[in-house]
Amino acid sequence: MSKQLLRSGTSIGANLSEAMYGVSRNDFIAKVFISLKETAETEYWLELLNKTDYLSDIEYDSINKDCKELIKLLTKIAKTSRESNKRDS
């Protein structure tokens, strides 16, 4: 499970880095949505690791709080970008 957490957690940043150099607005939006999905997966693995006592409640609460903030931020970016893209089409 910890390897899955590492994979999904590092994928968030990798996809956002790719988004910054997207070849189009649609490419940017797609990469942001992939990052959002990876953040949701990371949240899932965090919960499992906490329930199996691999992460303490304090560790889980701290990391999960950051994860939830990242979900809010990426959701806003994705929605705003998609709406902007629709207006420009």
Biopython code that builds the backbone (N, CA, C, O; Angstrom):
import numpy as np
from Bio.PDB.StructureBuilder import StructureBuilder

atoms = [
    (1, "MET", "N", (0.812, -1.196, 0.000)),
    (1, "MET", "CA", (0.000, 0.000, 0.000)),
    (1, "MET", "C", (0.859, 1.266, 0.000)),
    (1, "MET", "O", (0.531, 2.257, -0.653)),
    (2, "SER", "N", (1.957, 1.213, 0.741)),
    (2, "SER", "CA", (2.795, 2.414, 0.800)),
    (2, "SER", "C", (3.406, 2.722, -0.566)),
    (2, "SER", "O", (3.611, 3.888, -0.906)),
    (3, "LYS", "N", (3.697, 1.678, -1.353)),
    (3, "LYS", "CA", (4.225, 1.903, -2.699)),
    (3, "LYS", "C", (3.153, 2.523, -3.598)),
    (3, "LYS", "O", (3.460, 3.354, -4.453)),
    (4, "GLN", "N", (1.918, 2.123, -3.406)),
    (4, "GLN", "CA", (0.818, 2.711, -4.171)),
    (4, "GLN", "C", (0.650, 4.191, -3.810)),
    (4, "GLN", "O", (0.403, 5.032, -4.675)),
    (5, "LEU", "N", (0.790, 4.488, -2.525)),
    (5, "LEU", "CA", (0.715, 5.877, -2.071)),
    (5, "LEU", "C", (1.834, 6.702, -2.698)),
    (5, "LEU", "O", (1.608, 7.821, -3.158)),
    (6, "LEU", "N", (3.022, 6.151, -2.714)),
    (6, "LEU", "CA", (4.159, 6.846, -3.322)),
    (6, "LEU", "C", (3.903, 7.091, -4.812)),
    (6, "LEU", "O", (4.163, 8.181, -5.319)),
    (7, "ARG", "N", (3.398, 6.082, -5.500)),
    (7, "ARG", "CA", (3.136, 6.202, -6.929)),
    (7, "ARG", "C", (2.085, 7.271, -7.219)),
    (7, "ARG", "O", (2.299, 8.144, -8.060)),
    (8, "SER", "N", (0.947, 7.201, -6.522)),
    (8, "SER", "CA", (-0.118, 8.170, -6.788)),
    (8, "SER", "C", (0.270, 9.564, -6.313)),
    (8, "SER", "O", (-0.047, 10.557, -6.969)),
    (9, "GLY", "N", (0.953, 9.641, -5.182)),
    (9, "GLY", "CA", (1.347, 10.946, -4.643)),
    (9, "GLY", "C", (2.347, 11.676, -5.519)),
    (9, "GLY", "O", (2.253, 12.890, -5.695)),
    (10, "THR", "N", (3.302, 10.942, -6.070)),
    (10, "THR", "CA", (4.290, 11.591, -6.932)),
    (10, "THR", "C", (3.722, 11.881, -8.320)),
    (10, "THR", "O", (4.204, 12.773, -9.016)),
    (11, "SER", "N", (2.714, 11.139, -8.713)),
    (11, "SER", "CA", (2.076, 11.358, -10.011)),
    (11, "SER", "C", (1.349, 12.705, -10.060)),
    (11, "SER", "O", (1.218, 13.303, -11.128)),
    (12, "ILE", "N", (0.883, 13.172, -8.919)),
    (12, "ILE", "CA", (0.183, 14.462, -8.861)),
    (12, "ILE", "C", (1.096, 15.559, -9.395)),
    (12, "ILE", "O", (0.733, 16.284, -10.321)),
    (13, "GLY", "N", (2.260, 15.672, -8.815)),
    (13, "GLY", "CA", (3.200, 16.707, -9.224)),
    (13, "GLY", "C", (3.716, 16.515, -10.634)),
    (13, "GLY", "O", (3.905, 17.486, -11.367)),
    (14, "ALA", "N", (3.945, 15.268, -11.021)),
    (14, "ALA", "CA", (4.448, 14.997, -12.370)),
    (14, "ALA", "C", (3.431, 15.453, -13.417)),
    (14, "ALA", "O", (3.806, 16.060, -14.420)),
    (15, "ASN", "N", (2.172, 15.169, -13.196)),
    (15, "ASN", "CA", (1.141, 15.580, -14.152)),
    (15, "ASN", "C", (0.942, 17.089, -14.161)),
    (15, "ASN", "O", (0.672, 17.673, -15.211)),
    (16, "LEU", "N", (1.074, 17.721, -13.010)),
    (16, "LEU", "CA", (0.965, 19.182, -12.986)),
    (16, "LEU", "C", (2.144, 19.825, -13.700)),
    (16, "LEU", "O", (1.981, 20.841, -14.376)),
    (17, "SER", "N", (3.323, 19.248, -13.557)),
    (17, "SER", "CA", (4.479, 19.758, -14.295)),
    (17, "SER", "C", (4.252, 19.624, -15.794)),
    (17, "SER", "O", (4.571, 20.531, -16.563)),
    (18, "GLU", "N", (3.706, 18.499, -16.198)),
    (18, "GLU", "CA", (3.394, 18.292, -17.608)),
    (18, "GLU", "C", (2.331, 19.280, -18.089)),
    (18, "GLU", "O", (2.403, 19.787, -19.208)),
    (19, "ALA", "N", (1.359, 19.543, -17.243)),
    (19, "ALA", "CA", (0.281, 20.472, -17.610)),
    (19, "ALA", "C", (0.826, 21.857, -17.929)),
    (19, "ALA", "O", (0.332, 22.536, -18.829)),
    (20, "MET", "N", (1.834, 22.265, -17.194)),
    (20, "MET", "CA", (2.397, 23.604, -17.401)),
    (20, "MET", "C", (2.981, 23.763, -18.798)),
    (20, "MET", "O", (3.103, 24.880, -19.300)),
    (21, "TYR", "N", (3.335, 22.668, -19.414)),
    (21, "TYR", "CA", (3.925, 22.716, -20.751)),
    (21, "TYR", "C", (3.033, 22.018, -21.777)),
    (21, "TYR", "O", (3.505, 21.530, -22.804)),
    (22, "GLY", "N", (1.731, 21.982, -21.474)),
    (22, "GLY", "CA", (0.790, 21.353, -22.391)),
    (22, "GLY", "C", (0.807, 22.027, -23.752)),
    (22, "GLY", "O", (1.072, 23.224, -23.865)),
    (23, "VAL", "N", (0.522, 21.244, -24.780)),
    (23, "VAL", "CA", (0.546, 21.772, -26.140)),
    (23, "VAL", "C", (-0.724, 22.545, -26.485)),
    (23, "VAL", "O", (-0.781, 23.240, -27.499)),
    (24, "SER", "N", (-1.738, 22.418, -25.638)),
    (24, "SER", "CA", (-2.996, 23.132, -25.861)),
    (24, "SER", "C", (-3.702, 23.300, -24.527)),
    (24, "SER", "O", (-3.311, 22.711, -23.520)),
    (25, "ARG", "N", (-4.739, 24.106, -24.538)),
    (25, "ARG", "CA", (-5.528, 24.287, -23.318)),
    (25, "ARG", "C", (-6.188, 22.962, -22.928)),
    (25, "ARG", "O", (-6.264, 22.624, -21.747)),
    (26, "ASN", "N", (-6.665, 22.213, -23.931)),
    (26, "ASN", "CA", (-7.271, 20.910, -23.639)),
    (26, "ASN", "C", (-6.265, 19.960, -23.004)),
    (26, "ASN", "O", (-6.619, 19.195, -22.107)),
    (27, "ASP", "N", (-5.028, 19.998, -23.454)),
    (27, "ASP", "CA", (-3.978, 19.174, -22.873)),
    (27, "ASP", "C", (-3.743, 19.577, -21.413)),
    (27, "ASP", "O", (-3.613, 18.723, -20.537)),
    (28, "PHE", "N", (-3.691, 20.888, -21.168)),
    (28, "PHE", "CA", (-3.535, 21.396, -19.807)),
    (28, "PHE", "C", (-4.666, 20.885, -18.911)),
    (28, "PHE", "O", (-4.421, 20.368, -17.821)),
    (29, "ILE", "N", (-5.896, 21.034, -19.382)),
    (29, "ILE", "CA", (-7.065, 20.624, -18.598)),
    (29, "ILE", "C", (-7.024, 19.125, -18.322)),
    (29, "ILE", "O", (-7.306, 18.692, -17.206)),
    (30, "ALA", "N", (-6.676, 18.339, -19.326)),
    (30, "ALA", "CA", (-6.611, 16.883, -19.145)),
    (30, "ALA", "C", (-5.597, 16.508, -18.069)),
    (30, "ALA", "O", (-5.867, 15.645, -17.234)),
    (31, "LYS", "N", (-4.440, 17.150, -18.086)),
    (31, "LYS", "CA", (-3.403, 16.838, -17.090)),
    (31, "LYS", "C", (-3.824, 17.270, -15.686)),
    (31, "LYS", "O", (-3.508, 16.594, -14.707)),
    (32, "VAL", "N", (-4.534, 18.388, -15.587)),
    (32, "VAL", "CA", (-5.029, 18.822, -14.274)),
    (32, "VAL", "C", (-6.040, 17.803, -13.742)),
    (32, "VAL", "O", (-6.029, 17.469, -12.557)),
    (33, "PHE", "N", (-6.915, 17.313, -14.629)),
    (33, "PHE", "CA", (-7.887, 16.305, -14.196)),
    (33, "PHE", "C", (-7.200, 15.005, -13.788)),
    (33, "PHE", "O", (-7.634, 14.347, -12.843)),
    (34, "ILE", "N", (-6.138, 14.632, -14.488)),
    (34, "ILE", "CA", (-5.385, 13.436, -14.086)),
    (34, "ILE", "C", (-4.775, 13.649, -12.702)),
    (34, "ILE", "O", (-4.795, 12.744, -11.867)),
    (35, "SER", "N", (-4.240, 14.832, -12.461)),
    (35, "SER", "CA", (-3.686, 15.150, -11.140)),
    (35, "SER", "C", (-4.764, 15.072, -10.069)),
    (35, "SER", "O", (-4.519, 14.582, -8.967)),
    (36, "LEU", "N", (-5.948, 15.553, -10.393)),
    (36, "LEU", "CA", (-7.066, 15.492, -9.451)),
    (36, "LEU", "C", (-7.426, 14.036, -9.134)),
    (36, "LEU", "O", (-7.655, 13.685, -7.977)),
    (37, "LYS", "N", (-7.472, 13.205, -10.158)),
    (37, "LYS", "CA", (-7.769, 11.790, -9.938)),
    (37, "LYS", "C", (-6.690, 11.119, -9.098)),
    (37, "LYS", "O", (-6.992, 10.305, -8.225)),
    (38, "GLU", "N", (-5.438, 11.462, -9.362)),
    (38, "GLU", "CA", (-4.339, 10.892, -8.576)),
    (38, "GLU", "C", (-4.398, 11.357, -7.123)),
    (38, "GLU", "O", (-4.033, 10.609, -6.216)),
    (39, "THR", "N", (-4.853, 12.578, -6.901)),
    (39, "THR", "CA", (-5.008, 13.081, -5.533)),
    (39, "THR", "C", (-6.098, 12.304, -4.813)),
    (39, "THR", "O", (-5.952, 11.967, -3.638)),
    (40, "ALA", "N", (-7.193, 12.018, -5.516)),
    (40, "ALA", "CA", (-8.265, 11.213, -4.919)),
    (40, "ALA", "C", (-7.763, 9.809, -4.593)),
    (40, "ALA", "O", (-8.113, 9.252, -3.552)),
    (41, "GLU", "N", (-6.953, 9.241, -5.466)),
    (41, "GLU", "CA", (-6.384, 7.923, -5.192)),
    (41, "GLU", "C", (-5.450, 7.981, -3.987)),
    (41, "GLU", "O", (-5.452, 7.077, -3.152)),
    (42, "THR", "N", (-4.666, 9.025, -3.900)),
    (42, "THR", "CA", (-3.762, 9.211, -2.766)),
    (42, "THR", "C", (-4.554, 9.283, -1.469)),
    (42, "THR", "O", (-4.159, 8.701, -0.459)),
    (43, "GLU", "N", (-5.663, 9.993, -1.503)),
    (43, "GLU", "CA", (-6.530, 10.088, -0.328)),
    (43, "GLU", "C", (-7.012, 8.693, 0.102)),
    (43, "GLU", "O", (-7.064, 8.387, 1.293)),
    (44, "TYR", "N", (-7.355, 7.870, -0.864)),
    (44, "TYR", "CA", (-7.792, 6.493, -0.594)),
    (44, "TYR", "C", (-6.688, 5.683, 0.091)),
    (44, "TYR", "O", (-6.932, 5.016, 1.095)),
    (45, "TRP", "N", (-5.470, 5.748, -0.463)),
    (45, "TRP", "CA", (-4.367, 4.990, 0.124)),
    (45, "TRP", "C", (-4.021, 5.489, 1.523)),
    (45, "TRP", "O", (-3.678, 4.697, 2.401)),
    (46, "LEU", "N", (-4.111, 6.789, 1.727)),
    (46, "LEU", "CA", (-3.866, 7.340, 3.064)),
    (46, "LEU", "C", (-4.850, 6.758, 4.075)),
    (46, "LEU", "O", (-4.474, 6.391, 5.188)),
    (47, "GLU", "N", (-6.107, 6.680, 3.670)),
    (47, "GLU", "CA", (-7.131, 6.144, 4.569)),
    (47, "GLU", "C", (-6.846, 4.684, 4.909)),
    (47, "GLU", "O", (-6.943, 4.280, 6.067)),
    (48, "LEU", "N", (-6.493, 3.897, 3.896)),
    (48, "LEU", "CA", (-6.171, 2.486, 4.159)),
    (48, "LEU", "C", (-4.947, 2.341, 5.054)),
    (48, "LEU", "O", (-4.931, 1.511, 5.963)),
    (49, "LEU", "N", (-3.933, 3.141, 4.797)),
    (49, "LEU", "CA", (-2.727, 3.064, 5.619)),
    (49, "LEU", "C", (-3.005, 3.471, 7.062)),
    (49, "LEU", "O", (-2.391, 2.940, 7.987)),
    (50, "ASN", "N", (-3.915, 4.397, 7.255)),
    (50, "ASN", "CA", (-4.294, 4.785, 8.605)),
    (50, "ASN", "C", (-5.100, 3.679, 9.282)),
    (50, "ASN", "O", (-4.884, 3.379, 10.456)),
    (51, "LYS", "N", (-6.020, 3.080, 8.547)),
    (51, "LYS", "CA", (-6.866, 2.021, 9.133)),
    (51, "LYS", "C", (-6.081, 0.765, 9.461)),
    (51, "LYS", "O", (-6.500, -0.028, 10.305)),
    (52, "THR", "N", (-4.950, 0.576, 8.805)),
    (52, "THR", "CA", (-4.105, -0.583, 9.104)),
    (52, "THR", "C", (-2.973, -0.226, 10.065)),
    (52, "THR", "O", (-2.057, -1.017, 10.286)),
    (53, "ASP", "N", (-3.052, 0.975, 10.630)),
    (53, "ASP", "CA", (-2.081, 1.463, 11.613)),
    (53, "ASP", "C", (-0.671, 1.645, 11.057)),
    (53, "ASP", "O", (0.294, 1.686, 11.821)),
    (54, "TYR", "N", (-0.542, 1.755, 9.744)),
    (54, "TYR", "CA", (0.750, 2.084, 9.156)),
    (54, "TYR", "C", (1.056, 3.565, 9.369)),
    (54, "TYR", "O", (2.207, 3.960, 9.551)),
    (55, "LEU", "N", (-0.007, 4.374, 9.340)),
    (55, "LEU", "CA", (0.091, 5.799, 9.663)),
    (55, "LEU", "C", (-0.660, 6.060, 10.958)),
    (55, "LEU", "O", (-1.772, 5.566, 11.140)),
    (56, "SER", "N", (-0.073, 6.816, 11.841)),
    (56, "SER", "CA", (-0.771, 7.189, 13.078)),
    (56, "SER", "C", (-1.880, 8.181, 12.728)),
    (56, "SER", "O", (-1.892, 8.745, 11.634)),
    (57, "ASP", "N", (-2.791, 8.387, 13.641)),
    (57, "ASP", "CA", (-3.875, 9.350, 13.419)),
    (57, "ASP", "C", (-3.323, 10.755, 13.200)),
    (57, "ASP", "O", (-3.851, 11.512, 12.385)),
    (58, "ILE", "N", (-2.272, 11.103, 13.918)),
    (58, "ILE", "CA", (-1.672, 12.440, 13.764)),
    (58, "ILE", "C", (-1.061, 12.584, 12.373)),
    (58, "ILE", "O", (-1.262, 13.599, 11.706)),
    (59, "GLU", "N", (-0.309, 11.562, 11.932)),
    (59, "GLU", "CA", (0.283, 11.607, 10.585)),
    (59, "GLU", "C", (-0.806, 11.673, 9.520)),
    (59, "GLU", "O", (-0.749, 12.483, 8.594)),
    (60, "TYR", "N", (-1.799, 10.801, 9.675)),
    (60, "TYR", "CA", (-2.902, 10.759, 8.713)),
    (60, "TYR", "C", (-3.620, 12.105, 8.635)),
    (60, "TYR", "O", (-3.848, 12.630, 7.545)),
    (61, "ASP", "N", (-3.974, 12.657, 9.789)),
    (61, "ASP", "CA", (-4.716, 13.925, 9.810)),
    (61, "ASP", "C", (-3.935, 15.039, 9.115)),
    (61, "ASP", "O", (-4.510, 15.831, 8.368)),
    (62, "SER", "N", (-2.650, 15.099, 9.356)),
    (62, "SER", "CA", (-1.819, 16.131, 8.757)),
    (62, "SER", "C", (-1.744, 15.989, 7.235)),
    (62, "SER", "O", (-1.969, 16.950, 6.500)),
    (63, "ILE", "N", (-1.426, 14.787, 6.778)),
    (63, "ILE", "CA", (-1.282, 14.558, 5.343)),
    (63, "ILE", "C", (-2.633, 14.642, 4.646)),
    (63, "ILE", "O", (-2.739, 15.208, 3.558)),
    (64, "ASN", "N", (-3.658, 14.085, 5.264)),
    (64, "ASN", "CA", (-4.987, 14.092, 4.653)),
    (64, "ASN", "C", (-5.539, 15.515, 4.529)),
    (64, "ASN", "O", (-6.239, 15.834, 3.568)),
    (65, "LYS", "N", (-5.225, 16.355, 5.495)),
    (65, "LYS", "CA", (-5.646, 17.760, 5.425)),
    (65, "LYS", "C", (-5.046, 18.415, 4.180)),
    (65, "LYS", "O", (-5.739, 19.115, 3.441)),
    (66, "ASP", "N", (-3.756, 18.182, 3.957)),
    (66, "ASP", "CA", (-3.092, 18.720, 2.760)),
    (66, "ASP", "C", (-3.710, 18.144, 1.491)),
    (66, "ASP", "O", (-3.895, 18.856, 0.503)),
    (67, "CYS", "N", (-4.021, 16.878, 1.522)),
    (67, "CYS", "CA", (-4.615, 16.209, 0.370)),
    (67, "CYS", "C", (-5.976, 16.824, 0.034)),
    (67, "CYS", "O", (-6.274, 17.073, -1.134)),
    (68, "LYS", "N", (-6.792, 17.066, 1.042)),
    (68, "LYS", "CA", (-8.110, 17.675, 0.827)),
    (68, "LYS", "C", (-7.976, 19.095, 0.268)),
    (68, "LYS", "O", (-8.758, 19.498, -0.593)),
    (69, "GLU", "N", (-7.004, 19.840, 0.746)),
    (69, "GLU", "CA", (-6.765, 21.190, 0.223)),
    (69, "GLU", "C", (-6.343, 21.132, -1.242)),
    (69, "GLU", "O", (-6.763, 21.956, -2.054)),
    (70, "LEU", "N", (-5.520, 20.161, -1.561)),
    (70, "LEU", "CA", (-5.071, 19.991, -2.939)),
    (70, "LEU", "C", (-6.253, 19.621, -3.848)),
    (70, "LEU", "O", (-6.337, 20.095, -4.980)),
    (71, "ILE", "N", (-7.145, 18.791, -3.360)),
    (71, "ILE", "CA", (-8.344, 18.435, -4.132)),
    (71, "ILE", "C", (-9.184, 19.682, -4.405)),
    (71, "ILE", "O", (-9.655, 19.880, -5.525)),
    (72, "LYS", "N", (-9.370, 20.516, -3.394)),
    (72, "LYS", "CA", (-10.136, 21.757, -3.588)),
    (72, "LYS", "C", (-9.472, 22.654, -4.625)),
    (72, "LYS", "O", (-10.140, 23.193, -5.507)),
    (73, "LEU", "N", (-8.166, 22.812, -4.516)),
    (73, "LEU", "CA", (-7.420, 23.675, -5.432)),
    (73, "LEU", "C", (-7.483, 23.148, -6.866)),
    (73, "LEU", "O", (-7.767, 23.903, -7.796)),
    (74, "LEU", "N", (-7.217, 21.859, -7.042)),
    (74, "LEU", "CA", (-7.236, 21.284, -8.381)),
    (74, "LEU", "C", (-8.636, 21.283, -8.984)),
    (74, "LEU", "O", (-8.790, 21.467, -10.192)),
    (75, "THR", "N", (-9.647, 21.080, -8.163)),
    (75, "THR", "CA", (-11.025, 21.130, -8.647)),
    (75, "THR", "C", (-11.342, 22.516, -9.179)),
    (75, "THR", "O", (-11.951, 22.657, -10.240)),
    (76, "LYS", "N", (-10.931, 23.530, -8.449)),
    (76, "LYS", "CA", (-11.168, 24.915, -8.876)),
    (76, "LYS", "C", (-10.419, 25.219, -10.173)),
    (76, "LYS", "O", (-10.984, 25.819, -11.088)),
    (77, "ILE", "N", (-9.171, 24.814, -10.257)),
    (77, "ILE", "CA", (-8.386, 25.043, -11.471)),
    (77, "ILE", "C", (-9.028, 24.331, -12.656)),
    (77, "ILE", "O", (-9.163, 24.912, -13.732)),
    (78, "ALA", "N", (-9.422, 23.085, -12.463)),
    (78, "ALA", "CA", (-10.020, 22.305, -13.549)),
    (78, "ALA", "C", (-11.330, 22.930, -14.018)),
    (78, "ALA", "O", (-11.549, 23.074, -15.221)),
    (79, "LYS", "N", (-12.194, 23.297, -13.092)),
    (79, "LYS", "CA", (-13.484, 23.889, -13.462)),
    (79, "LYS", "C", (-13.301, 25.234, -14.150)),
    (79, "LYS", "O", (-13.935, 25.505, -15.170)),
    (80, "THR", "N", (-12.446, 26.065, -13.603)),
    (80, "THR", "CA", (-12.207, 27.387, -14.193)),
    (80, "THR", "C", (-11.618, 27.255, -15.594)),
    (80, "THR", "O", (-12.025, 27.970, -16.510)),
    (81, "SER", "N", (-10.671, 26.351, -15.760)),
    (81, "SER", "CA", (-10.043, 26.147, -17.068)),
    (81, "SER", "C", (-11.041, 25.614, -18.087)),
    (81, "SER", "O", (-11.053, 26.037, -19.243)),
    (82, "ARG", "N", (-11.867, 24.692, -17.650)),
    (82, "ARG", "CA", (-12.861, 24.108, -18.563)),
    (82, "ARG", "C", (-13.888, 25.153, -18.976)),
    (82, "ARG", "O", (-14.261, 25.227, -20.147)),
    (83, "GLU", "N", (-14.350, 25.968, -18.018)),
    (83, "GLU", "CA", (-15.316, 27.026, -18.330)),
    (83, "GLU", "C", (-14.707, 28.056, -19.279)),
    (83, "GLU", "O", (-15.364, 28.513, -20.214)),
    (84, "SER", "N", (-13.463, 28.412, -19.035)),
    (84, "SER", "CA", (-12.762, 29.367, -19.892)),
    (84, "SER", "C", (-12.614, 28.808, -21.306)),
    (84, "SER", "O", (-12.759, 29.527, -22.295)),
    (85, "ASN", "N", (-12.324, 27.517, -21.376)),
    (85, "ASN", "CA", (-12.156, 26.855, -22.666)),
    (85, "ASN", "C", (-13.469, 26.861, -23.453)),
    (85, "ASN", "O", (-13.468, 27.048, -24.670)),
    (86, "LYS", "N", (-14.583, 26.655, -22.754)),
    (86, "LYS", "CA", (-15.900, 26.652, -23.406)),
    (86, "LYS", "C", (-16.227, 28.041, -23.947)),
    (86, "LYS", "O", (-16.765, 28.165, -25.047)),
    (87, "ARG", "N", (-15.909, 29.081, -23.186)),
    (87, "ARG", "CA", (-16.187, 30.446, -23.614)),
    (87, "ARG", "C", (-15.382, 30.810, -24.856)),
    (87, "ARG", "O", (-15.870, 31.526, -25.730)),
    (88, "ASP", "N", (-14.160, 30.319, -24.930)),
    (88, "ASP", "CA", (-13.279, 30.672, -26.039)),
    (88, "ASP", "C", (-13.590, 29.861, -27.304)),
    (88, "ASP", "O", (-13.127, 30.200, -28.393)),
    (89, "SER", "N", (-14.363, 28.805, -27.154)),
    (89, "SER", "CA", (-14.657, 27.950, -28.328)),
    (89, "SER", "C", (-15.757, 28.522, -29.187)),
    (89, "SER", "O", (-16.120, 27.928, -30.203)),
]
sb = StructureBuilder()
sb.init_structure("model")
sb.init_model(0)
sb.init_chain("A")
sb.init_seg("    ")
for serial, (resi, resn, name, xyz) in enumerate(atoms, 1):
    if name == "N":
        sb.init_residue(resn, " ", resi, " ")
    sb.init_atom(name, np.array(xyz, "f"), 0.0, 1.0, " ", f" {name:<3s}", serial, name[0])
structure = sb.get_structure()
